Every structure is written in C-alpha cells, then in structure tokens.
C-alpha cells in the first residue's frame, strides 16, 4: 500500500517537469516530508478550464485532498479509507471505475515510506507473544533522484448541505493506485537487509515513467482495457530503498531530516 510519502518540490519546479500550463498561486503548498492521508497534495491533470468555453484539455497543477470520496457518497468520511486503489481491480470497483475512465492524475513525490518488521520481532509475533513489533521505516525513491510520478485518480464530491457558491461545497479528492511490489533487487541493495521492494512490503505505488504520462492523463482515453495497458511499473533497478529514522512514524514530525539515510536499521528492528 502507500500510506505516507514525501513531496518537497515547489509548484514552479513541478510545472516545469510536467509541462503544466495552468496553476493557481493561491493553491501553492509548502514542502512536505511526511504527507499523510487527508492532507492536501499536488496533482497533475489534464482537464478543460472551468467556464472557459474551450473543450481542449489543459495541463494543470491542482491541490487535492488525499482520500478519494466517490461522487455518490453520503459523507466525505469514507475518503479516509480510500487512499489506495489496486491496479488489478481499479477498473471494476464502483468507487474507482468512473474516475479511472476519465479522471486520472499524476501525484508527484520525492518517494514513499514503508515499514518492515524486524526478524526478531516477527519471531516473537509468530510465537503468539503479545509484544508489539517494532517496524523499521524505509524510504523508496527513484535511484537517479528524479521526480516520482504515482498514478492516481481524482473525483469531485458535492456537499448538499451547503449552497453551491460556498467555498467548501465541492471537495476534490484523490487516491494512489498501487501494484505488486517488485521482487527484483533494487538499486544499491546490500547484504543483511531487504534486497527487493517486495521484501519490505508486498504492495507499492504504481510509478509511471515519463513516456506514459501524456497517455495516462488524456481524458479522451476512456477504454478501460486500453488504459489498463498503461499501468506498467518502472523497470527493475530504477528504484532504491534505504532505512530512515523512526520519527517519520509520527505525522507531526516533518522536515528534510526524515529523508536522511541511516547506515543500518535502528536497533531492535534488524531485518
């Protein structure tokens, strides 16, 4: 799954990387090294400009709330549980199939965090002892330092308790599409620790390479099987993972120090 990531690039930098034509300075976000569900996040999407009268899709940088709320939901509270959509079933699930058809986006990130339980702790757990396992956080990021573009979906939800012109009458929300984690060794994998992303967690965000960005964002591309063909993870070896401080486990901690690479997993969390 993907439940936490880092996104520190500025709106201006993202606009250049993704060829953005339209962004609202009022929606600019501060760098965030501990992005958690329900936060506002940057999303790149192709959509006609509202009230422009021009049907041509325009590449936009928007801010969306992480946790997709289906248009038919009775309450936005469901979004807390809908931060991820599985690539294998996203085209058929009632909550995701409509946005999958025409409301797709890219969610830019520096990388994502995942937690792995240490071997000693897993053994204690398997023996039935009630010792809460300590989990070592890892940061997974492109090996070349480039932006990580996670495949995402977005949706609009109308709060019928508020008038149409109320600033909170409409919610714009999103979800990250996930896939099976790669089982091949990641770049720089060493001895004595996880060697593949699958060793850390069985799921990972579906990261799209730049050659698929335009097709993924094209709202005119609505055939489900055609779009599913775009859901291809990056080549093996293009990602790397390394242990980071356990402070990232607390969403109140936020700063570039969370991305600092540790020489080895923290004590008590050896893989």
ZIWODA-V660252 format. One record per run of one state. SS is the DSSP state (A for helix, B for strand, O for the rest). FROM is the first residue (numbers start at 1). LEN is the number of residues. If there is no record, write none. Layout:
BEGIN
ss=SS from=FROM len=LEN
ss=SS from=FROM len=LEN
END
This chain:
BEGIN
ss=O from=1 len=3
ss=B from=4 len=4
ss=O from=8 len=3
ss=A from=11 len=8
ss=O from=19 len=3
ss=B from=22 len=2
ss=O from=24 len=1
ss=A from=25 len=3
ss=O from=28 len=4
ss=B from=32 len=5
ss=O from=37 len=3
ss=B from=40 len=8
ss=O from=48 len=10
ss=B from=58 len=9
ss=O from=67 len=9
ss=A from=76 len=6
ss=O from=82 len=2
ss=B from=84 len=3
ss=O from=87 len=10
ss=A from=97 len=6
ss=O from=103 len=1
ss=B from=104 len=6
ss=O from=110 len=1
ss=B from=111 len=7
ss=O from=118 len=1
ss=A from=119 len=8
ss=O from=127 len=8
ss=B from=135 len=8
ss=O from=143 len=5
ss=B from=148 len=11
ss=O from=159 len=11
ss=B from=170 len=11
ss=O from=181 len=4
ss=B from=185 len=1
ss=O from=186 len=10
ss=B from=196 len=1
ss=A from=197 len=4
ss=O from=201 len=2
ss=B from=203 len=3
ss=O from=206 len=1
ss=B from=207 len=1
ss=O from=208 len=2
ss=A from=210 len=8
ss=O from=218 len=6
ss=A from=224 len=5
ss=O from=229 len=10
ss=B from=239 len=5
ss=O from=244 len=2
ss=A from=246 len=4
ss=O from=250 len=6
ss=A from=256 len=4
ss=O from=260 len=12
END
